[in-house]
């Protein structure tokens, strides 16, 4: 019954998402395929500050003639003046909240020696590549003279520039395209300000972080609350399902950008968040080695190469222990990416809640494709070989179908690296976790992940049933498989000092605590049920 409910086109419009695409490489106005579940109007602007009303009408023809209500909603958000859809980066459209300017956030000055080392590692040297490929269980094709092109895509929100610089340094001048999606709505459907609007200083800095050889784009999605139906209708769904639907709709726009920037069948697509990435050495391996999943003629059943990510919590010195690793990010060849590969031999699967969400059971969600082949028959057969669906961002993040290489560490995840305690509180109160306590309690009692980093800062070792820290901090792990910037001791001190200042400042307003998990409900799946006990005996002065 639920599956049937989610497959129905809704008679009312529960929201309007207006995607504003602005980059030097884009042009024109276009609309993606129409969605069958949530009715969306997308308007994509390319290197311009306004769009005429008649152009907007071209993209709202599916809204059943209710255009005046649409324009009324846009006007109420100061996005429309009667004839023109306006975009002014100086206007705060969505909230009265403020975020710090880039002038108030510090960027680390990369030593010239580091920059030279990063920019000089692009040539293909056979002896070096053979050793690198063997290290990850790959072969080496000596006939390859050029590296594969890399495309990254993911969402961006309130990540600190420390995170962005750390990840961007790893990727510097290696990627053809870095494509971000930013929305003015959180996962729990609360308004937020755009942090990287067109023409802003933050946007300019972001463009430069990844190197001169990389095109960086930010596509903006504006969520307009129309007649308050948006929140009411989604209230019927669980908070987690609302979050999933929102994220999948946003992530889908990465495919549009990759297409516009010219992704080819032999390019490598990497999908992740702004705080995670493969190590630079592994990225070079993906570009050059003979990776079976990247060979021509993929059936696309299990096309992903998965990272084995070391998790840093809040600071370079705070590493999650007990051999805890995340299976992210995800990489696959363009031949298996939706919108890039051949849909004639890879027919689309049935999906649970519409085109952009998870594959339905029997169509690959659980790696069972019986219903998929029963539905498509010979259309999913090519040269006697079964062919499987192309992969959307929702599939890349949520569907099994890949492998990790034998190497212990191939990636890293920088979790909860923020510039202020308030940003941490906003994340846990407004995004997926949606924890009301995040607005009032000490940082260490919000979530076990934050408690872990607070314990790291104060040297507390026993956290009950919570995850453990890597004893010895950064010095206890192999630096060769950490972010390049973390191999610079001065940068680690710089970044750890940021975290220390953040915590001490927040504790002056909210107090100090270190939470010990007293039950097994403290994981990310059920953080509301977590029973925290303050085990800290320390009391800050005053």
KELUM-729121 format. One record per atom (N, C-alpha, C): residue in three letters; x, y, z. Coordinates in steps of 0.2 Angstrom, whole numbers, plus 5000, padded with zeros to 4 digits. Atoms other than C-alpha are relative to their C-alpha. Layout:
ALAXYZ...
//
This chain:
UNK500449945000UNK500050005000UNK500450065000UNK499649945000UNK501450125004UNK500350014993UNK499750005006UNK502350084988UNK499550034995UNK500549975004UNK500750124979UNK499950075001UNK500149934998UNK500450284988UNK500650054998UNK499449955002UNK502250354984UNK500050004993UNK499949995007UNK502050314966UNK499450044997UNK500549965002UNK500450424964UNK500250074998UNK499949925001UNK500650594955UNK499550035005UNK500449964996UNK500050714968UNK499650064996UNK500449965003UNK498550824963UNK500250085001UNK499849934998UNK499350974972UNK500750015000UNK499249995000UNK501051054971UNK500250015007UNK499750004993UNK501951024988UNK500650045000UNK499449955000UNK503451134983UNK500250024994UNK499749985006UNK504351224970UNK500750005001UNK499350004999UNK506151194968UNK500350044994UNK499849965006UNK506951324957UNK500850005000UNK499350015000UNK508751274952UNK500350054996UNK499749945003UNK509851424948UNK500749974998UNK499350025002UNK511351364938UNK500450054997UNK499649945002UNK512651494936UNK500849985000UNK499350015001UNK514351454929UNK500350024993UNK499749975007UNK515551514915UNK499949954995UNK500150065005UNK515251344906UNK499349994998UNK500750025002UNK513351344905UNK499750054996UNK500449955004UNK512151434894UNK499349984999UNK500650015002UNK510351444890UNK499549985006UNK500550024995UNK508751394900UNK499749934998UNK500350065001UNK508151214901UNK499649975006UNK500350044995UNK507051094911UNK500149935000UNK499950075000UNK507450924916UNK499349964999UNK500650045001UNK506150774914UNK499650025006UNK500449984995UNK504650804924UNK499949945005UNK500050054994UNK504450714941UNK499349985001UNK500750024999UNK502950604944UNK499750005007UNK500250004993UNK502850614963UNK499950075002UNK500049934997UNK503250784969UNK500150054993UNK500049965006UNK502850914956UNK500550065001UNK499549944999UNK504351034953UNK500050044994UNK499849965006UNK504751174942UNK500750025001UNK499349985000UNK506551204938UNK500250054995UNK499849945005UNK507251364931UNK500850005001UNK499350005000UNK509051354927UNK500350064996UNK499749945003UNK510051514924UNK500749994999UNK499350015002UNK511651524915UNK500450075000UNK499649945000UNK512851674919UNK499650064999UNK500449955001UNK511451794920UNK499750025007UNK500349984994UNK510551894934UNK499350005001UNK500850005000UNK508751874929UNK499849964994UNK500350045005UNK507551784919UNK499350034999UNK500749975002UNK505951844910UNK499449965002UNK500650044998UNK504251794916UNK499849954994UNK500250045005UNK503851724899UNK500549944999UNK499550055000UNK505451614900UNK499849955006UNK500250044994UNK504851554917UNK499449964998UNK500650045002UNK503151504910UNK500149944996UNK499850065004UNK503951384898UNK500249945004UNK499850054995UNK504551284913UNK499549985005UNK500550024995UNK502951284923UNK499449974997UNK500650025004UNK501751214910UNK499749945003UNK500350064997UNK501551054920UNK499650025007UNK500349984994UNK500851154935UNK499350015000UNK500850005001UNK499051134929UNK499750075000UNK500349935001UNK498851324925UNK500050045007UNK500049974994UNK499151374943UNK500650055001UNK499449965000UNK500451504938UNK500050065004UNK500049944996UNK499851654947UNK500249985007UNK499850024993UNK500051564964UNK500749995000UNK499250015000UNK501851514959UNK500350075000UNK499749945000UNK502251694955UNK499950045007UNK500149974994UNK501451754971UNK500449975005UNK499550034995UNK502551634981UNK500750034999UNK499349975001UNK504051704972UNK500150075002UNK500049934998UNK503551884975UNK500150005008UNK500050004992UNK503351844994UNK500749995002UNK499350014998UNK505151784994UNK500550054997UNK499649955003UNK505751934985UNK500449974994UNK499650035006UNK506251824970UNK499750024994UNK500349985006UNK505051904958UNK499750075000UNK500349935000UNK504552084954UNK499450014996UNK500549995005UNK503152054942UNK500149984993UNK499850015007UNK504052034926UNK500749965000UNK499350035000UNK505851964931UNK500149965006UNK499850034995UNK506451834942UNK500750035002UNK499449964998UNK507851924952UNK500549955004UNK499550034996UNK509451854959UNK500550065002UNK499549954997UNK510451974970UNK500349975006UNK499650034994UNK511851904981UNK500050045006UNK500049964995UNK511652044992UNK499450005005UNK500750014997UNK509852004997UNK500049935004UNK500150064996UNK509551875011UNK499349974999UNK500750025002UNK508051785003UNK499749965005UNK500350054997UNK507751645015UNK500050015008UNK500050004993UNK508151695033UNK500450065003UNK499649944997UNK508751835045UNK500649985003UNK499450024997UNK510151725051UNK500650024996UNK499449985003UNK511851775048UNK500649955000UNK499450045000UNK513451675044UNK500650044999UNK499449965000UNK515251735046UNK500250014993UNK499749995007UNK516051815031UNK500749974999UNK499450045001UNK517551735023UNK500650045003UNK499449974997UNK518651875030UNK500149985007UNK500050024993UNK518251805047UNK500249935001UNK499850075000UNK518751635042UNK500749994998UNK499350005002UNK520551585041UNK500249954995UNK499850055005UNK521351495026UNK500749995001UNK499350024999UNK523051405028UNK500450024994UNK499649985005UNK524351475017UNK500549944998UNK499650065002UNK525051325007UNK500750014998UNK499349995002UNK526951315006UNK500149994993UNK499950015007UNK527651334989UNK500349934998UNK499750075002UNK528551164990UNK499449955000UNK500650045001UNK526851084993UNK499650014994UNK500449995007UNK526051164978UNK500449984995UNK499650035006UNK527451114967UNK500049935000UNK500150085000UNK527350934973UNK499449984997UNK500650025003UNK525550934969UNK499950014993UNK500149985007UNK525651014952UNK500549964996UNK499650045005UNK527050904946UNK499949935000UNK500150075000UNK526350734949UNK499549984995UNK500550025005UNK525250734933UNK500349954995UNK499750045006UNK526450644921UNK499949935002UNK500150074999UNK526250464918UNK500749964999UNK499450035000UNK527850374923UNK499949925001UNK500250074999UNK527750184920UNK500249965006UNK499750034994UNK528850124934UNK499650025006UNK500449974994UNK527950234947UNK499349975000UNK500750025001UNK526250184940UNK499949925001UNK500150074999UNK526549994940UNK500049995008UNK500050014993UNK527050004959UNK499350025003UNK500649974997UNK525550114963UNK499449954998UNK500550055001UNK524349994954UNK500049945003UNK499950064996UNK525049844962UNK499850005007UNK500249984993UNK524749924979UNK499349995001UNK500850004999UNK522849934976UNK499749934996UNK500250065003UNK522749764967UNK499750014993UNK500249995007UNK522549834949UNK500649984996UNK499550005005UNK523549804934UNK500250064997UNK499849945003UNK524349934923UNK500149994992UNK500050005008UNK524049964904UNK500550054998UNK499449965003UNK525750024897UNK499850044994UNK500249965006UNK524850084882UNK499650075001UNK500449934998UNK523850224892UNK500550055001UNK499549945000UNK524750384889UNK499750065004UNK500449944997UNK523350504896UNK499649975006UNK500450024994UNK522550494913UNK499250014999UNK500750005001UNK520650464914UNK499850075003UNK500349944998UNK519650624917UNK499649995007UNK500450014994UNK518850644935UNK499550055000UNK500649954998UNK517150724939UNK499849995007UNK500250014994UNK516650754956UNK499350045001UNK500749974999UNK514850794962UNK499849995007UNK500350014993UNK514050824979UNK499650075002UNK500449944997UNK513050944990UNK500550045004UNK499649954996UNK513851094999UNK499550045005UNK500449964996UNK513151185014UNK500450045005UNK499649964995UNK514051245030UNK500749985002UNK499450034998UNK515651155029UNK500550065001UNK499549954999UNK517151255036UNK500550014994UNK499549995005UNK518451325024UNK500649955002UNK499550044998UNK519651215034UNK499949934996UNK500250075003UNK518751055027UNK500150014993UNK500049995007UNK518551125010UNK500750014997UNK499349995002UNK520451175009UNK500349935000UNK499750064999UNK520951005015UNK499849954994UNK500250055005UNK519950905003UNK500250034993UNK499849975007UNK520251034988UNK500849994999UNK499350015001UNK522151014991UNK500149934998UNK500050075002UNK521950824989UNK499949994993UNK500350005006UNK521050854973UNK500350054995UNK499849945004UNK522051004966UNK500349984993UNK499950005007UNK522151014947UNK500049934998UNK500150075002UNK521650824946UNK499349994996UNK500650015002UNK519850854942UNK499850044994UNK500349965005UNK518950914926UNK499550045002UNK500549964998UNK517450964935UNK499949985008UNK500250014994UNK516950994953UNK499350035001UNK500749975000UNK515051014954UNK499749995007UNK500450004994UNK514151064970UNK499350034999UNK500749984999UNK512351084974UNK499950045006UNK500249974994UNK511751214987UNK499350025000UNK500849994999UNK509951234993UNK499950055006UNK500249964994UNK509151365004UNK499549975005UNK500450044996UNK508251225013UNK500449955003UNK499750054997UNK508951105026UNK499649934999UNK500350075001UNK508550915026UNK499350005004UNK500750014996UNK507150945039UNK499650064998UNK500449955003UNK506451085028UNK500050075004UNK499949944996UNK507051235038UNK500450054995UNK499649965005UNK507651385028UNK500750025003UNK499349984999UNK509551435027UNK500250044995UNK499749955005UNK510551565019UNK500449964995UNK499450035005UNK511551525003UNK500650035003UNK499349984997UNK513351525009UNK500550024994UNK499549995005UNK514151524992UNK499650044994UNK500449975006UNK512951644981UNK500550034995UNK499649985006UNK513551704964UNK500350075002UNK499749944998UNK514751854966UNK500350015006UNK499849994993UNK515151824984UNK500849995000UNK499350024999UNK516951814991UNK500149935001UNK499950074999UNK516651644997UNK500049964993UNK500050045007UNK516151584979UNK500650014997UNK499349995004UNK517751664972UNK500549965003UNK499450044997UNK518851574985UNK499949934998UNK500150075002UNK517951414982UNK500249984993UNK499850015007UNK518251424963UNK500849995000UNK499350005001UNK520151444966UNK500349945004UNK499850054995UNK520351304980UNK500349944996UNK499950065004UNK520351164967UNK500650004995UNK499449995005UNK521751234955UNK499750034994UNK500249965006UNK521751324939UNK499749954994UNK500250055005UNK521451164929UNK499349975001UNK500750034998UNK519751124937UNK499550054999UNK500649965000UNK518051194933UNK499649995006UNK500450014994UNK517051224949UNK499450044999UNK500649975001UNK515251254948UNK499549995007UNK500550014995UNK513851284961UNK499350014997UNK500749995003UNK512051254956UNK499650015006UNK500449984995UNK510751334967UNK499349985000UNK500750025000UNK509151264972UNK499650045005UNK500449964996UNK507851374979UNK499349975001UNK500650044998UNK506451294989UNK499550065002UNK500549954998UNK504851404989UNK499449965003UNK500550024996UNK503551365002UNK499350034997UNK500649985003UNK501951374992UNK499349985004UNK500750014996UNK500251405002UNK500149955006UNK499850044994UNK501151305016UNK499849934999UNK500150075002UNK500651145007UNK500649955001UNK499450045001UNK502451085006UNK500149975007UNK499950034994UNK502751055024UNK499449955003UNK500650054998UNK500950985028UNK500049944996UNK500050065004UNK501050865014UNK500649955002UNK499550054998UNK502750795019UNK500049985007UNK500150024993UNK502250785037UNK499749935000UNK500250075000UNK501450615032UNK500549955000UNK499450055001UNK503150545029UNK500450015006UNK499550004995UNK504450505042UNK500550054999UNK499549955000UNK505750635046UNK500649974995UNK499550035004UNK507050515038UNK499950004993UNK500250015008UNK506050485022UNK500050074997UNK500049935003UNK505850675020UNK500750024998UNK499349985001UNK507750695022UNK500249964993UNK499850045006UNK508050555009UNK499750034993UNK500349975006UNK506850624996UNK500350074999UNK499749935001UNK507550804998UNK500749994997UNK499350015002UNK509350744996UNK500049974993UNK500050035007UNK508950634981UNK499850054995UNK500249955005UNK508050774972UNK500650054999UNK499549955001UNK509550894975UNK500649964997UNK499550035003UNK510850764971UNK500049994992UNK500150025007UNK510050724954UNK500350064996UNK499849945004UNK510550904948UNK500849994999UNK499350015001UNK512350844949UNK500149974993UNK500050035007UNK511950734933UNK499950054995UNK500149955005UNK511350884924UNK500650044999UNK499449975000UNK512950974928UNK500649964996UNK499550045003UNK514050834923UNK499949994992UNK500250005007UNK513150824906UNK500250064997UNK499949945003UNK513251004903UNK500850014999UNK499349995000UNK515151004907UNK500449944995UNK499750045005UNK515450864894UNK500349935002UNK499850074998UNK515650694904UNK499949954994UNK499950055006UNK516150554892UNK499949935003UNK500150074998UNK515850364893UNK500649985004UNK499450034997UNK517650334899UNK500350055006UNK499849964994UNK517750474912UNK499849965007UNK500250034993UNK517650434931UNK499650055004UNK500449964996UNK516250494941UNK500149985007UNK499950014992UNK516550514960UNK499450045003UNK500549974997UNK515050554970UNK500150005008UNK499950004992UNK515150604989UNK499850075003UNK500149944997UNK515050745001UNK500650055000UNK499449955001UNK516150905002UNK500549985006UNK499650024995UNK516950825018UNK500449944999UNK499750075001UNK517550665010UNK500450004993UNK499750005007UNK518750614996UNK500549945001UNK499450055001UNK519950474990UNK500650035001UNK499349975000UNK521750504994UNK500350014993UNK499749985006UNK522750584981UNK500349944996UNK499750065003UNK523750424978UNK499549954996UNK500650045003UNK522150324975UNK499750034994UNK500349975005UNK521450454964UNK500449994993UNK499650025005UNK522950434953UNK500049934997UNK500150075002UNK522750254953UNK499449994996UNK500650005004UNK520950274947UNK500150034993UNK499949975006UNK521550384933UNK500449964995UNK499550045005UNK522950264926UNK499949935000UNK500050085000UNK522750084932UNK499549974996UNK500550055004UNK521849944923UNK499549985005UNK500650014995UNK520249954934UNK499549964997UNK500550045003UNK519149804929UNK499350044999UNK500749975000UNK517549914933UNK500050064995UNK500049955004UNK518150044921UNK500249984993UNK499950035006UNK518449934906UNK499450024995UNK500649995005UNK517349964890UNK499649945000UNK500450055000UNK515849864889UNK499749975007UNK500350024993UNK515149864907UNK499349985000UNK500750024999UNK513549774912UNK499750045005UNK500249954995UNK513449904926UNK499649965006UNK500350034994UNK512849774939UNK500350025006UNK499649994994UNK514249804952UNK500550054997UNK499549965003UNK515149954944UNK500450055005UNK499749954995UNK515650054960UNK500749975003UNK499450014996UNK517450064967UNK499850045007UNK500149964993UNK517150114986UNK500650015004UNK499549984996UNK518250204997UNK500049965007UNK500050034993UNK518850135014UNK500350065004UNK499849934998UNK518850305023UNK500250005008UNK499949984993UNK519750345039UNK499650065002UNK500449954997UNK518650455050UNK500350045005UNK499849954995UNK519250615058UNK499450035003UNK500649974996UNK518050685071UNK500250075003UNK499949934997UNK518150875073UNK500750034999UNK499349985000UNK520050885072UNK500549954997UNK499650055003UNK521550805063UNK500349955006UNK499850044994UNK522050735081UNK499549955002UNK500550044997UNK520450645084UNK499749954995UNK500150055005UNK520250485074UNK499649955003UNK500550064998UNK518850355076UNK500449945000UNK499650065000UNK519650195082UNK499649944999UNK500350065001UNK519250015083UNK499949984993UNK500050015007UNK519650005065UNK499350014996UNK500649985003UNK518050095061UNK500250044993UNK499949975007UNK518050145042UNK499350014997UNK500649995004UNK516650215031UNK500149984992UNK500050025007UNK516250145013UNK499850064996UNK500249945005UNK516350315004UNK500750034999UNK500549985005UNK516550404993UNK499949944995UNK500150055005UNK515950304977UNK500350034993UNK499849985006UNK516750304960UNK499849954995UNK500250055005UNK516150224944UNK500150044993UNK499949985007UNK516450244925UNK499450034997UNK500649965003UNK515350364915UNK499649964996UNK500450055004UNK514750214904UNK499449985005UNK500650034995UNK513650164920UNK499650065003UNK500449944996UNK513050344925UNK499450024996UNK500749985003UNK511250394921UNK500150064997UNK499949945004UNK511250514907UNK500650014996UNK499450005004UNK512950474901UNK500049934996UNK500050075004UNK512850284897UNK499449994996UNK500550025005UNK511650204884UNK499449975003UNK500650024997UNK509950194891UNK499649954996UNK500350055004UNK509450084876UNK500149935002UNK499850074998UNK510349934882UNK500050005008UNK500050004992UNK510249994901UNK499350035002UNK500649974999UNK508350024903UNK499950025007UNK500149984993UNK507750114918UNK499749965005UNK500350044995UNK507250024934UNK499450035003UNK500549974997UNK505650044943UNK500350035007UNK499849974993UNK505850154959UNK499550015005UNK500550004995UNK505050164975UNK499550065001UNK500349944999UNK504550344976UNK500150054994UNK499949965005UNK504850414959UNK500749994997UNK499450015004UNK506250434946UNK500650015004UNK499449984998UNK507550504957UNK500249965007UNK499850034993UNK507450394973UNK500249924999UNK499750075000UNK507950214977UNK499649954995UNK500350065004UNK507650064966UNK499649965004UNK500550054996UNK506149954970UNK500349935001UNK499850074999UNK506449784977UNK499849964993UNK500050045006UNK506749664962UNK500250044994UNK499749965005UNK507449804952UNK500750035002UNK499349984998UNK509149814961UNK500150035007UNK499949974993UNK508849894978UNK500349955004UNK499750054996UNK509349734986UNK500449954996UNK499650045005UNK510449674971UNK499649944997UNK500450055003UNK508949564966UNK499750044994UNK500349975006UNK508449604948UNK499549964996UNK500550055003UNK507149464944UNK499550044997UNK500549965003UNK505749594941UNK500250054995UNK499749965005UNK506849704931UNK500149974994UNK499950045007UNK507249574918UNK499349974998UNK500750025002UNK505449514919UNK499650054996UNK500449945002UNK504849684915UNK500350024993UNK499749975006UNK506149734901UNK500249944995UNK499850055005UNK506549564893UNK500650014996UNK499450005005UNK507649564878UNK500350075000UNK499749935000UNK507849754880UNK500650015004UNK499550004995UNK509049724894UNK500549954998UNK499650055002UNK510049594884UNK500450044994UNK499649975005UNK511549654873UNK500649954999UNK499550055002UNK512649524863UNK499949945005UNK500050064996UNK511949384874UNK500150025007UNK499849994993UNK512449474890UNK499450045004UNK500549964996UNK511249544904UNK500350065001UNK499849944998UNK511349724906UNK499650035005UNK500449984994UNK510849814922UNK499950084999UNK500249935001UNK510149994925UNK500650055001UNK499549944999UNK511250154924UNK499950035007UNK500049984993UNK511650234941UNK499950075001UNK500149934998UNK510950394948UNK500450025006UNK499749994994UNK511650484963UNK499749975006UNK500350044995UNK510350404974UNK500349935000UNK499750075000UNK511050234968UNK500750005002UNK499350004998UNK512850284970UNK500050005008UNK500050004993UNK512450324988UNK499749955004UNK500550054996UNK511150194993UNK499949934998UNK500150065003UNK511250044982UNK500749965000UNK499450055000UNK512449894985UNK500249994993UNK499850025007UNK513449854969UNK500850034999UNK499349985001UNK515349874971UNK500549975005UNK499550034996UNK516949834980UNK500550055003UNK499449964998UNK518349904990UNK500649964998UNK499450035001UNK520149874986UNK500349975006UNK499750044994UNK521249764997UNK500450055005UNK499649954995UNK522249925004UNK499550025005UNK500349994994UNK521749965021UNK499650075000UNK500349935000UNK521450155019UNK500150034992UNK499949975006UNK521050235002UNK499650075000UNK500449944999UNK519950385008UNK500050035007UNK500149974993UNK519550505022UNK499450035000UNK500649974999UNK518050575030UNK500150055006UNK499949954995UNK518150745040UNK499450025002UNK500749994997UNK516650745051UNK500050055005UNK500249944995UNK515950895060UNK500650055001UNK499549945000UNK517351015055UNK499750064999UNK500449945001UNK516451175058UNK500550065003UNK499749944998UNK516951355062UNK499850035006UNK500349974993UNK515851385077UNK499649955003UNK500450044996UNK514851295090UNK499350004997UNK500749995003UNK513251365082UNK499949964994UNK500150045006UNK513551285066UNK499949935001UNK500250074997UNK513651115075UNK499349995002UNK500750004997UNK512051155084UNK499550004994UNK500450005006UNK511251205067UNK499949944996UNK500050065004UNK511751045059UNK499649955003UNK500350054996UNK511050935073UNK499350025001UNK500749984999UNK509451035075UNK499650014994UNK500349985006UNK509051075057UNK500049954994UNK499950055005UNK509650935046UNK499849935002UNK500350075000UNK509450745045UNK499849985008UNK500150024993UNK509650715064UNK499450035004UNK500649964997UNK508350855069UNK499949995007UNK500150014993UNK508750845087UNK499950065004UNK500149944996UNK507950975098UNK500550025005UNK499649994994UNK509150955112UNK500750044998UNK499449975002UNK510551025101UNK500050085001UNK500149924999UNK509851205104UNK500250025007UNK500049984993UNK510151195123UNK500649975004UNK499550034995UNK511351065130UNK500750014998UNK499349995002UNK513251065130UNK500149964994UNK499850045006UNK514051005114UNK500149935001UNK499850074999UNK514650845122UNK499349955001UNK500750034999UNK512750795125UNK499650004994UNK500549995006UNK512050825108UNK500049934996UNK499950065004UNK512750665099UNK500649975001UNK499350034999UNK514050535101UNK500650024996UNK499549985004UNK515050595087UNK500450065003UNK499749944997UNK515250765095UNK500349985007UNK499750024993UNK515550685112UNK500749974999UNK499450035002UNK516950585104UNK500650054999UNK499549945002UNK517850745098UNK500150045006UNK499949964994UNK517550835115UNK500549965004UNK499650044996UNK518350685124UNK500750004997UNK499450005003UNK519750685112UNK500450075002UNK499749934998UNK520150875116UNK500250005007UNK499950004993UNK520050835135UNK500449945002UNK499650054999UNK520950675134UNK499649945004UNK500450054997UNK519550565141UNK499949944995UNK499950065004UNK519650385135UNK499449955001UNK500650054999UNK518150285142UNK499450034999UNK500649975001UNK516550335134UNK499449955000UNK500650055000UNK515450185138UNK499949964994UNK500250045006UNK514550105123UNK500250044994UNK499949965006UNK515050245112UNK500649984996UNK499450025004UNK516350225098UNK500650025004UNK499449984997UNK518150235103UNK500550044996UNK499549965003UNK519550345099UNK500749964998UNK499450035002UNK521150295090UNK500650035006UNK499549984995UNK522450295105UNK500650034996UNK499449975003UNK523850405101UNK499950064995UNK500249955005UNK522950525089UNK500349994993UNK499750005007UNK523750565072UNK500649965000UNK499350035000UNK525450495077UNK499949924999UNK500150085000UNK524650315078UNK499849974994UNK500250035006UNK524150305060UNK500550014995UNK499550005005UNK525150285044UNK499850074996UNK500249945003UNK525250465038UNK500050004992UNK500150005007UNK525450415020UNK499349994997UNK500750015002UNK523650375020UNK499550045003UNK500449944998UNK523050535027UNK500050064995UNK500049955004UNK522550695019UNK500750034999UNK499349975001UNK524150785012UNK500150055004UNK499949954996UNK523850935022UNK500149985007UNK499950024993UNK523850835038UNK500749975001UNK499350025000UNK525650775034UNK500450065002UNK499649944998UNK526150955038UNK499850015007UNK500249994993UNK526250965057UNK499750075002UNK500249934999UNK526051155056UNK499250014999UNK500749995001UNK524351135048UNK499649965005UNK500450034995UNK523751005060UNK499950045006UNK500149954995UNK524151125074UNK499550054999UNK500549945002UNK523251265065UNK499349975000UNK500650025000UNK521751155063UNK499749985006UNK500250024993UNK521651075080UNK499950075004UNK500149944996UNK521851255087UNK499350034998UNK500749975002UNK520251305077UNK499549965004UNK500550044997UNK519351155085UNK500050025008UNK500049984993UNK519951205103UNK499750065001UNK500349934999UNK519451385101UNK499249995000UNK500750015001UNK517751325095UNK499649985006UNK500350034994UNK517351215110UNK500050055006UNK499949964994UNK518051335123UNK499550065000UNK500549955001UNK516951475116UNK499349985001UNK500750034999UNK515351365115UNK499949995008UNK500150024993UNK515651305133UNK499950065005UNK500149944996UNK515651485140UNK499250025000UNK500849985000UNK513751495134UNK499649945002UNK500450064999UNK513151315136UNK500349955005UNK499750044995UNK514351235148UNK500349944997UNK499650055003UNK515451085147UNK499749935002UNK500250074999UNK515050895146UNK500349964995UNK499850055005UNK515650735139UNK499549945001UNK500550045000UNK514350615135UNK500249925000UNK499950075000UNK514450425139UNK499449974998UNK500650045003UNK513250315129UNK499849955005UNK500250054995UNK512250215141UNK499649944997UNK500450055004UNK511250115128UNK500349994993UNK499750015006UNK511550055111UNK499650044994UNK500449965004UNK510350185103UNK500450064998UNK499649945002UNK511750315100UNK500250014993UNK499750005007UNK512150275082UNK499650054996UNK500449955004UNK511550385068UNK499349984998UNK500750025002UNK510050285065UNK499550025005UNK500549994995UNK509150325081UNK500350055005UNK499749964995UNK510050475090UNK499550035005UNK500549974995UNK508450535098UNK499949955006UNK500050054995UNK508450375108UNK500649995004UNK499450014997UNK510150395114UNK500050035008UNK500049984993UNK510350405133UNK500750015002UNK499449984998UNK511850505137UNK500150025008UNK499949984993UNK512650525154UNK500750045000UNK499549965000UNK513850665158UNK500549975005UNK499550034996UNK515450585164UNK500650045002UNK499549954999UNK516550735165UNK500050035007UNK500049974993UNK517150795182UNK500350074999UNK499649945001UNK518050945174UNK499450065000UNK500449945000UNK517251115177UNK500450064997UNK499649945003UNK517851265166UNK500050065005UNK500049954995UNK518351415177UNK499450054998UNK500649965001UNK516851525180UNK499449974999
//
